[in-house]
């Protein structure tokens, strides 16, 4: 059994803090080190070039970008908009979806996780593209 390289762990933890990564892994032939931040239980929306309103204006009702309408990624992974390579996308902007309907897939650690509609609604906007990496809590689509 080899000695734990505490300095390597500290260096990876510093790198994790300096970047926006949620986890980092380093591996050699002799060992493998994985350092990860604990993620908050509540879903958070990352900063993005688009402003996402968190409180609707009183006279406006619920806006398209209201958090209740934004479906976010439940994990870090890669988004796939179709059920198989070469297949058509599962949804398009303007589609009406039913509760439980598959919307897209997020692959995490070689496991395909189907993202399903939490309720009935209309797809107003896709926030991701096919094959795009996503973080936990990152907006995937807007459902109204």
Secondary structure, DSSP 8 states (H G I E B T S, - for coil): -----HHHHHHHHHHHHHSS-SEEEEE-SS-EEEEE----SS------SS---SS--TTT-S-TT-GGGEEE-SSSEEEESBSSTTS-BS--TT-EE-TT-EEEEEEETTEEEEEE-SSSEEEEEE---TT-EE-TT-EEEEE-
